[in-house]
Amino acid sequence: MENHSDILIVGAGILGLSHAYAAARRGLKVRVFERSATPLGASVRNFGQALVTGQPPGQMLELAKASREIWGRWAQLAGLPLKRNGSYLFARTEAEEHLLEAFCEGRAVEHGYRVELLRGTALRNLYGGRFSHHRAALHGLDDQQLYSREAIPALIDYLRRDLGVAFHFSTLVRDVEPGRVRSTAGSFTGEQIIVCSGHDYQTLLADSIAALKPQICRLQMLRARPQANLDLQHALLTGLSCVHYGAFADLPQAQAVRAQILRETPHLHEQGIHLLISPTPHGELIIGDSHHYGSDPSPFNAEQVDDWMIELAEQTLGCKVQVVERWQGVYGAQGPAPFSFLQAAPGVHAALMHTGVGMSVGPAMAERNLGTLLGEH
Ligand SMILES: Cc1cc2nc3c(=O)[nH]c(=O)nc-3n(C[C@H](O)[C@H](O)[C@H](O)COP(=O)(O)OP(=O)(O)OC[C@H]3O[C@@H](n4cnc5c(N)ncnc54)[C@H](O)[C@@H]3O)c2cc1C
């Protein structure tokens, strides 16, 4: 019975780790399998923005708020770096400013988004006036910033050390069936199996996952050194993100923002570029991103796309940046809902994201899934 667990989890990305935490904190015996020696999927390639402000009202907003609390707890327990100062979303144009005004006056009040709109002196006082070439800044007070490539390993250490979760790295799970996982490290039994395999739709539960018709999204990403002393402590976004994020995208004022992007910078729309900038704990910036959807990620990064993102970042920051690293990220996209928790067989489930906000909602989503599995509600 040594190899028997209550919960077997495939994948040590944020979804796998969130489910492991939700199960282990309930006192269950948990085992996690990860095919690489350390997680290398979407969960370490991202911006590490745990955003509440961008989520559409309803379940995503509620999950993001609940996830915020969990990240706060993890930061303390696991000692992972977490900035809790919020985000700034800059309006560059009149249309973007009108959209932020409408959001603050309407939806934010109605649904309890904690935001403030900075203009005039407040905007000029921000970072010594560095961002005063914008028309306004939406301060999302509940937004958080992680450094994922350090946070994910810190979370693994905590789960192993304090909650007794067993990890098997460099271990591919080849097959799952009710009560059993077959892996390159042998066969393991468990009461429940949760597959959190990210955008790998072919190795496990392929038929059940195919029925969801999921796609992938590939993104070009950069890490850069600002050529000025920024000491940035907030996640940054611009009005470009408003046409992508559900908190804003369906407001009537978003139409003018969309029309202006199509008219003046159609290449940004074609490449799915919207600027996000995340400070790392080491004074550098993660800059992105572009969005290309399909069934498989093309390996070929376009230099022009990086150039456009760098140009946008330098405009926003008001300084040059020096690129030190480039990579591609891929996440699960375009399923039937923002995420799925599907039962493929008795005691065999898959937890998948279909939109690029797993860091923002994953921790609370896992709590909900565990509650469902254990019949808590
Ligand atoms: C570039 C980029 C930027 C993003 N920015 C943000 C952001 O700022 N904020 C936000 O909220 N979200 C962001 N996201 C989205 C977020 O990162 C994802 O939604 C989330 O990481 C998905 O987590 P996951 O655990 O499902 O997948 P992954 O992190 O990909 O983990 C899946 C893991 O399963 C393992 N695996 C798969 N199959 C097997 C198998 N058969 N056996 C063993 N192991 C297996 C893989 O090796 C992998 O480690 C971004 C994503 C990308 C790519």
The ligand as a MOL file (V3000), in Angstrom:
LIG
                    3D

  0  0  0     0  0            999 V3000
M  V30 BEGIN CTAB
M  V30 COUNTS 53 58 0 0 0
M  V30 BEGIN ATOM
M  V30 1 C 3.2690 33.6380 -22.0510 0
M  V30 2 C 2.1530 33.4520 -21.0720 0
M  V30 3 C 1.7730 34.5040 -20.2480 0
M  V30 4 C 0.7450 34.3220 -19.3270 0
M  V30 5 N 0.4990 35.2940 -18.3980 0
M  V30 6 C -0.3980 35.0590 -17.4040 0
M  V30 7 C -0.5770 35.9990 -16.3630 0
M  V30 8 O 0.1240 36.9890 -16.2550 0
M  V30 9 N -1.5550 35.7650 -15.4520 0
M  V30 10 C -2.3450 34.6390 -15.4960 0
M  V30 11 O -3.2400 34.4860 -14.6810 0
M  V30 12 N -2.1330 33.6840 -16.4200 0
M  V30 13 C -1.1820 33.8770 -17.3760 0
M  V30 14 N -0.9680 32.9290 -18.3310 0
M  V30 15 C -1.7880 31.7130 -18.3130 0
M  V30 16 C -1.2920 30.7280 -17.2700 0
M  V30 17 O 0.1200 30.6810 -17.2620 0
M  V30 18 C -1.8910 29.3480 -17.5800 0
M  V30 19 O -3.3210 29.4560 -17.6350 0
M  V30 20 C -1.5130 28.3290 -16.5140 0
M  V30 21 O -0.1380 28.3680 -16.2850 0
M  V30 22 C -1.9340 26.9290 -16.9310 0
M  V30 23 O -1.5060 26.0610 -15.9140 0
M  V30 24 P -1.5250 24.4960 -16.1120 0
M  V30 25 O -1.0590 23.9230 -14.8220 0
M  V30 26 O -2.8380 24.0900 -16.6700 0
M  V30 27 O -0.4810 24.2130 -17.3100 0
M  V30 28 P 1.1180 24.0870 -17.3210 0
M  V30 29 O 1.7680 25.1250 -16.5200 0
M  V30 30 O 1.4940 24.0230 -18.7670 0
M  V30 31 O 1.3980 22.7110 -16.5960 0
M  V30 32 C 1.0810 21.4560 -17.1460 0
M  V30 33 C 2.1680 20.5070 -16.6960 0
M  V30 34 O 1.7550 19.1750 -16.9510 0
M  V30 35 C 2.8910 18.4290 -17.3360 0
M  V30 36 N 2.4000 17.2410 -18.0720 0
M  V30 37 C 1.5680 17.2290 -19.1460 0
M  V30 38 N 1.3200 15.9680 -19.5040 0
M  V30 39 C 1.9960 15.1630 -18.6560 0
M  V30 40 C 2.1220 13.7360 -18.5290 0
M  V30 41 N 1.4890 12.8930 -19.3500 0
M  V30 42 N 2.9090 13.2450 -17.5290 0
M  V30 43 C 3.5530 14.0720 -16.6730 0
M  V30 44 N 3.4620 15.4310 -16.7570 0
M  V30 45 C 2.6960 15.9580 -17.7230 0
M  V30 46 C 3.6740 19.4010 -18.2040 0
M  V30 47 O 5.0310 19.0330 -18.3010 0
M  V30 48 C 3.4650 20.7110 -17.4490 0
M  V30 49 O 4.5110 20.9890 -16.5240 0
M  V30 50 C 0.0430 33.0880 -19.2690 0
M  V30 51 C 0.4350 32.0290 -20.0940 0
M  V30 52 C 1.4850 32.2050 -20.9880 0
M  V30 53 C 1.9250 31.0520 -21.8340 0
M  V30 END ATOM
M  V30 BEGIN BOND
M  V30 1 1 1 2
M  V30 2 1 2 3
M  V30 3 2 2 52
M  V30 4 2 3 4
M  V30 5 1 4 5
M  V30 6 1 4 50
M  V30 7 2 5 6
M  V30 8 1 6 7
M  V30 9 1 6 13
M  V30 10 2 7 8
M  V30 11 1 7 9
M  V30 12 1 9 10
M  V30 13 2 10 11
M  V30 14 1 10 12
M  V30 15 2 12 13
M  V30 16 1 13 14
M  V30 17 1 14 15
M  V30 18 1 14 50
M  V30 19 1 15 16
M  V30 20 1 16 17
M  V30 21 1 16 18
M  V30 22 1 18 19
M  V30 23 1 18 20
M  V30 24 1 20 21
M  V30 25 1 20 22
M  V30 26 1 22 23
M  V30 27 1 23 24
M  V30 28 2 24 25
M  V30 29 1 24 26
M  V30 30 1 24 27
M  V30 31 1 27 28
M  V30 32 2 28 29
M  V30 33 1 28 30
M  V30 34 1 28 31
M  V30 35 1 31 32
M  V30 36 1 32 33
M  V30 37 1 33 34
M  V30 38 1 33 48
M  V30 39 1 34 35
M  V30 40 1 35 36
M  V30 41 1 35 46
M  V30 42 1 36 37
M  V30 43 1 36 45
M  V30 44 2 37 38
M  V30 45 1 38 39
M  V30 46 1 39 40
M  V30 47 2 39 45
M  V30 48 1 40 41
M  V30 49 2 40 42
M  V30 50 1 42 43
M  V30 51 2 43 44
M  V30 52 1 44 45
M  V30 53 1 46 47
M  V30 54 1 46 48
M  V30 55 1 48 49
M  V30 56 2 50 51
M  V30 57 1 51 52
M  V30 58 1 52 53
M  V30 END BOND
M  V30 END CTAB
M  END
